[in-house]
């Protein structure tokens, strides 16, 4: 009554778990064995393979980072905190953090500036991107990347390096006890002092960038030809006619950026079990990105009206027009609501920028063997 060997063999090829074959020794056991088994969920297997490969790549990247870091530290030697080499390293880290990130989001900045100057130019950010891409090509999408890279690299160098210097300077000025007691005030004073200087370096490039981005077709073809054209037409002062509103935008922005970042990061470490030193480099940079992103949202809201005014002044200020008169005229044209044009896209842009900047900056500090920024320097008290 049992099925024949040929019948079993013919059905075996259709078995969902693989081909079934009779045992070679078809004896008393009359048994069957599975000679080949197919995975029933091949997609899961592919996902596992991808995860394994990603982990291997991540480990290899971490290993290469460690090797490069060791070589760099061997060349520079041990960097003592608050030494000249410490400030130099922080300056390079700030240059990398700001120059790279601001250049990467040039398309968002282009759309923001054009919508600030003319709110009717595009109906939405998506429509703006599509229209610019169709009319001006991919090069048009990155209009202004040159002065953006140069300007924000210079600004980042003075901002981050200067912040580390002034934070130490003001802490020493008031003494250890008051520095701990009024640490938020120290963060605010240090960041404001650093940004005051950083904006002087940024302003000429910002002036050229805004003019390139808000004129169609762009008024200048390159950064330095733009600087030369402005100086020839308006003198050196033409490069700095947006300095006051730039200070009005950037100083509150940077004060919020550094003070809120330090406070948020300290709060995160206080909520986590153990001490900051218990967490590896990857975890510390993840905390830096999180704290930076949240700080960036606050920065965008605080500084946006001044950001709109910077764009308007650089694009529409008349030759010989006084600063106050220009501000008054522009405000009458756009009103209070107009000061908030482009805020949603700026929140996305600034939040991402700030998070990435702190992550890059702290990653560079780790690379050079320095501690990451923020977090309580005191051991958490156990109850």
C-alpha positions as CSV (number, residue, x, y, z in Angstrom):
1,X,0.0,0.0,0.0
2,X,3.0,2.3,0.2
3,X,3.7,4.6,-2.8
4,X,6.3,3.4,-5.1
5,X,9.9,4.8,-5.1
6,X,9.3,6.6,-8.4
7,X,6.1,8.3,-7.2
8,X,7.9,9.6,-4.1
9,X,10.8,10.9,-6.2
10,X,8.4,12.7,-8.5
11,X,6.6,14.5,-5.7
12,X,9.8,15.3,-3.9
13,X,10.8,18.0,-6.4
14,X,7.7,19.9,-5.5
15,X,8.3,19.9,-1.7
16,X,8.4,23.4,-0.3
17,X,11.5,22.6,1.8
18,X,13.6,21.1,-0.9
19,X,14.2,18.0,-2.9
20,X,13.6,14.8,-1.1
21,X,15.4,11.6,-2.1
22,X,15.1,8.0,-1.0
23,X,17.9,6.7,1.1
24,X,20.4,4.8,-0.9
25,X,19.9,1.9,1.4
26,X,16.1,1.6,1.1
27,X,15.8,-1.0,3.8
28,X,13.6,-1.8,6.8
29,X,13.4,1.8,7.9
30,X,11.8,2.7,4.7
31,X,12.8,6.3,5.5
32,X,13.3,9.5,3.6
33,X,16.0,12.1,4.0
34,X,16.3,15.7,2.9
35,X,19.4,16.1,0.7
36,X,18.9,19.8,0.0
37,X,17.0,22.4,2.0
38,X,16.0,25.8,0.7
39,X,15.6,28.8,3.1
40,X,11.8,29.5,3.3
41,X,12.4,33.3,3.9
42,X,15.3,34.3,1.6
43,X,14.6,38.1,2.2
44,X,15.5,37.7,5.9
45,X,18.7,36.0,4.9
46,X,19.5,38.9,2.5
47,X,18.9,41.4,5.3
48,X,21.2,39.5,7.7
49,X,23.9,39.4,5.0
50,X,23.5,43.2,4.5
51,X,23.7,43.8,8.3
52,X,26.8,41.6,8.5
53,X,28.5,43.5,5.7
54,X,27.5,46.9,7.2
55,X,29.0,45.9,10.6
56,X,32.2,44.7,8.9
57,X,32.5,48.0,7.0
58,X,31.8,50.0,10.2
59,X,34.4,48.1,12.1
60,X,36.9,48.6,9.3
61,X,36.1,52.4,9.2
62,X,36.5,52.6,13.0
63,X,39.9,50.8,12.8
64,X,41.1,53.2,10.0
65,X,39.9,56.2,12.1
66,X,41.9,54.9,15.1
67,X,45.0,54.3,13.1
68,X,44.8,57.8,11.5
69,X,44.1,59.3,14.9
70,X,47.1,57.6,16.4
71,X,49.4,58.9,13.6
72,X,48.1,62.4,14.0
73,X,48.6,62.4,17.7
74,X,52.1,61.0,17.4
75,X,53.0,63.9,15.1
76,X,51.4,66.6,17.2
77,X,52.2,65.1,20.6
78,X,50.0,65.4,23.6
79,X,47.8,68.5,23.4
80,X,47.4,70.1,26.8
81,X,44.0,71.7,27.5
82,X,43.9,75.5,27.1
83,X,47.3,75.6,25.4
84,X,48.0,77.3,22.1
85,X,47.9,74.0,20.3
86,X,44.6,73.2,22.0
87,X,43.0,76.4,20.6
88,X,44.6,75.7,17.2
89,X,43.0,72.3,17.1
90,X,39.6,73.7,18.0
91,X,40.0,76.4,15.3
92,X,40.7,73.7,12.7
93,X,37.7,71.6,14.0
94,X,35.4,74.6,13.8
95,X,36.6,75.4,10.2
96,X,35.8,71.9,9.1
97,X,32.4,71.8,11.0
98,X,31.0,75.0,9.5
99,X,32.6,75.1,6.1
100,X,31.6,71.6,5.1
101,X,28.0,71.7,6.5
102,X,27.0,75.1,5.2
103,X,28.3,74.2,1.7
104,X,26.3,70.9,1.8
105,X,23.0,72.7,2.3
106,X,23.6,75.5,-0.3
107,X,20.4,74.5,-2.2
108,X,18.3,75.0,0.9
109,X,20.0,78.3,1.6
110,X,19.4,79.4,-2.0
111,X,15.7,78.7,-1.8
112,X,15.5,80.4,1.7
113,X,17.2,83.6,0.5
114,X,15.1,83.9,-2.7
115,X,11.9,83.4,-0.8
116,X,12.9,85.9,1.8
117,X,13.6,88.6,-0.8
118,X,10.5,87.8,-2.9
119,X,7.9,85.6,-1.1
120,X,5.8,85.3,-4.4
121,X,8.7,83.9,-6.4
122,X,8.0,80.3,-5.6
123,X,4.8,78.7,-4.2
124,X,6.7,76.1,-2.1
125,X,10.2,74.8,-1.4
126,X,9.6,71.7,-3.6
127,X,8.4,73.9,-6.5
128,X,11.4,76.2,-6.0
129,X,13.9,73.3,-6.2
130,X,12.2,71.9,-9.3
131,X,12.0,75.2,-11.1
132,X,15.7,76.1,-10.3
133,X,16.8,72.7,-11.5
134,X,14.8,72.9,-14.7
135,X,15.8,76.5,-15.6
136,X,19.4,76.8,-14.2
137,X,20.5,73.2,-14.1
138,X,22.3,71.4,-11.3
139,X,24.9,74.2,-11.1
140,X,22.1,76.6,-10.5
141,X,20.9,74.6,-7.5
142,X,24.4,75.2,-5.9
143,X,24.5,78.9,-6.7
144,X,26.7,80.6,-4.0
145,X,28.6,77.5,-2.8
146,X,32.0,79.2,-3.3
147,X,31.5,82.2,-0.9
148,X,29.5,79.9,1.4
149,X,32.5,77.6,1.8
150,X,35.1,80.3,2.2
151,X,33.0,82.5,4.4
152,X,31.7,79.9,6.8
153,X,35.0,78.1,7.0
154,X,36.5,81.4,8.3
155,X,33.6,82.0,10.5
156,X,33.7,78.5,12.0
157,X,37.4,78.8,12.8
158,X,36.9,82.0,14.8
159,X,33.6,80.9,16.3
160,X,34.7,77.6,17.8
161,X,38.3,78.4,18.5
162,X,37.2,81.8,19.9
163,X,34.5,80.2,22.1
164,X,37.0,77.8,23.7
165,X,39.3,80.8,24.4
166,X,36.7,83.2,25.7
167,X,35.0,80.5,27.8
168,X,38.3,79.8,29.6
169,X,39.1,83.6,29.8
170,X,35.8,84.5,31.5
171,X,36.0,81.5,33.8
172,X,39.4,82.5,35.0
173,X,38.2,86.1,35.3
174,X,35.4,85.3,37.8
175,X,37.1,82.4,39.5
176,X,36.3,78.6,39.7
177,X,33.4,78.9,42.1
178,X,31.5,81.7,40.2
179,X,32.3,80.0,36.9
180,X,30.5,76.9,38.0
181,X,27.7,78.9,39.6
182,X,27.1,81.1,36.6
183,X,28.2,78.7,33.9
184,X,25.3,79.7,31.5
185,X,26.4,83.3,31.7
186,X,29.9,82.2,30.8
187,X,28.7,80.2,27.8
188,X,26.7,83.2,26.6
189,X,29.5,85.8,27.1
190,X,32.1,83.5,25.5
191,X,30.0,82.7,22.4
192,X,29.0,86.3,21.9
193,X,32.6,87.5,22.0
194,X,33.7,84.8,19.6
195,X,30.9,85.5,17.1
196,X,31.5,89.3,17.2
197,X,35.0,88.6,15.6
198,X,33.8,85.7,13.5
199,X,31.2,87.8,11.7
200,X,33.8,90.3,10.6
201,X,35.5,87.4,8.7
202,X,32.2,86.2,7.3
203,X,30.6,89.4,6.2
204,X,32.4,90.1,2.8
205,X,31.6,86.5,1.7
206,X,28.1,86.7,3.0
207,X,27.5,89.9,1.0
208,X,28.7,88.3,-2.2
209,X,26.7,85.0,-1.5
210,X,23.4,86.8,-1.0
211,X,23.8,88.9,-4.1
212,X,24.6,85.8,-6.2
213,X,21.6,83.9,-4.8
214,X,19.0,86.6,-5.0
215,X,19.7,87.8,-8.6
216,X,18.5,85.8,-11.6
217,X,20.8,85.2,-13.4
218,X,23.4,85.5,-10.6
219,X,25.1,89.0,-10.5
220,X,28.6,87.4,-10.0
221,X,30.1,84.3,-11.5
222,X,32.7,83.7,-8.8
223,X,33.5,84.7,-5.2
224,X,36.5,86.9,-5.9
225,X,35.2,88.5,-9.0
226,X,32.1,89.4,-6.9
227,X,34.3,90.9,-4.2
228,X,36.3,92.9,-6.8
229,X,33.0,94.1,-8.4
230,X,31.5,95.3,-5.1
231,X,34.7,97.1,-4.0
232,X,35.0,98.8,-7.5
233,X,31.4,100.0,-7.3
234,X,30.8,100.7,-3.6
235,X,34.2,100.7,-2.0
236,X,35.3,98.3,0.8
237,X,32.3,99.5,2.9
238,X,30.0,97.8,0.3
239,X,31.2,94.4,1.6
240,X,30.2,95.3,5.2
241,X,26.9,97.0,4.7
242,X,25.2,93.9,6.1
243,X,27.5,93.7,9.2
244,X,25.1,95.2,11.8
245,X,22.1,92.9,10.8
246,X,24.6,90.0,10.5
247,X,25.6,90.7,14.1
248,X,22.0,91.0,15.0
249,X,21.3,87.6,13.5
250,X,24.5,85.7,14.3
251,X,25.3,86.8,17.9
252,X,21.9,85.7,19.4
253,X,22.0,82.6,17.2
254,X,25.5,81.6,18.5
255,X,24.7,82.5,22.1
256,X,21.7,80.2,21.9
257,X,23.7,77.6,19.9
258,X,26.5,77.2,22.5
259,X,24.6,77.8,25.7
260,X,21.7,75.6,24.9
261,X,24.0,72.9,23.5
262,X,26.1,72.8,26.7
263,X,22.9,72.7,28.8
264,X,21.2,70.0,26.7
265,X,24.3,67.8,26.6
266,X,24.7,68.1,30.4
267,X,21.1,67.2,30.9
268,X,21.4,64.1,28.6
269,X,24.4,62.8,30.5
270,X,22.7,63.4,33.8
271,X,19.7,61.3,32.7
272,X,21.9,58.5,31.4
273,X,23.3,55.9,33.8
274,X,26.9,56.3,34.8
275,X,29.3,59.1,33.9
276,X,30.1,60.7,30.5
277,X,33.5,58.9,30.6
278,X,31.7,55.5,30.7
279,X,30.4,56.0,27.1
280,X,32.5,55.3,24.0
281,X,33.4,57.7,21.3
282,X,30.5,56.8,19.0
283,X,28.0,57.3,21.8
284,X,29.5,60.7,22.7
285,X,29.3,61.9,19.1
286,X,25.7,60.7,19.0
287,X,24.9,62.8,22.1
288,X,26.7,65.8,20.4
289,X,24.5,65.4,17.3
290,X,21.3,65.2,19.4
291,X,22.2,68.2,21.5
292,X,23.2,70.2,18.4
293,X,20.0,69.4,16.5
294,X,17.8,70.5,19.4
295,X,19.9,73.6,20.0
296,X,19.6,74.4,16.2
297,X,15.8,74.5,16.4
298,X,16.0,77.2,19.1
299,X,18.7,79.0,17.1
300,X,16.6,79.3,14.0
301,X,13.6,80.7,15.9
302,X,15.6,83.3,17.8
303,X,17.7,84.6,14.8
304,X,15.2,84.3,11.9
305,X,13.9,87.9,11.7
306,X,17.4,89.2,11.6
307,X,18.3,86.6,8.9
308,X,15.5,87.9,6.7
309,X,16.7,91.5,7.2
310,X,20.3,90.5,6.2
311,X,19.0,89.1,3.0
312,X,16.8,92.1,2.3
313,X,19.6,94.6,3.1
314,X,22.2,92.9,0.9
315,X,19.7,92.7,-2.0
316,X,17.7,95.9,-1.7
317,X,19.7,98.5,0.3
318,X,20.1,101.7,-1.9
319,X,23.5,103.2,-2.5
320,X,24.2,105.8,0.2
321,X,21.1,104.8,2.2
322,X,21.5,105.0,5.9
323,X,21.2,101.7,7.8
324,X,18.3,102.8,10.0
325,X,16.4,104.3,7.0
326,X,16.9,101.1,5.0
327,X,15.7,98.9,7.9
328,X,12.6,101.1,8.3
329,X,11.8,101.1,4.6
330,X,12.2,97.3,4.3
331,X,10.0,96.7,7.4
332,X,7.3,98.9,6.0
333,X,7.3,96.8,2.8
334,X,7.2,93.4,4.4
335,X,5.7,94.0,7.8
336,X,6.0,91.8,10.9
337,X,4.8,88.6,9.1
338,X,7.4,89.1,6.4
339,X,10.1,88.8,9.0
340,X,9.2,85.1,9.3
341,X,9.3,84.2,5.6
342,X,11.2,81.0,5.0
343,X,11.2,79.9,8.7
344,X,10.2,76.2,8.2
345,X,12.9,75.5,5.7
346,X,15.4,77.4,7.9
347,X,14.4,75.2,10.9
348,X,15.2,72.1,8.9
349,X,18.4,73.6,7.6
350,X,19.7,75.0,10.9
351,X,18.7,72.0,13.0
352,X,20.6,69.7,10.7
353,X,23.5,72.0,10.3
354,X,23.9,72.6,14.0
355,X,23.7,68.9,14.8
356,X,26.2,67.9,12.1
357,X,28.5,70.8,13.1
358,X,28.7,69.6,16.7
359,X,29.2,66.0,15.6
360,X,32.0,66.9,13.2
361,X,33.6,69.3,15.8
362,X,33.6,66.7,18.6
363,X,34.7,63.9,16.2
364,X,37.7,66.1,15.3
365,X,38.5,66.7,19.0
366,X,38.4,62.9,19.5
367,X,40.6,62.5,16.5
368,X,43.2,64.8,18.1
369,X,42.9,63.1,21.5
370,X,40.8,65.8,23.1
371,X,37.7,65.4,25.3
372,X,34.3,66.1,23.6
373,X,32.4,69.3,24.4
374,X,29.8,69.6,27.1
375,X,28.6,67.3,29.9
376,X,29.2,67.9,33.6
377,X,32.8,67.8,34.7
378,X,31.8,66.7,38.1
379,X,30.9,63.2,39.1
380,X,27.2,62.6,39.5
381,X,26.4,62.3,43.2
382,X,24.8,59.0,44.2
383,X,22.1,59.1,46.7
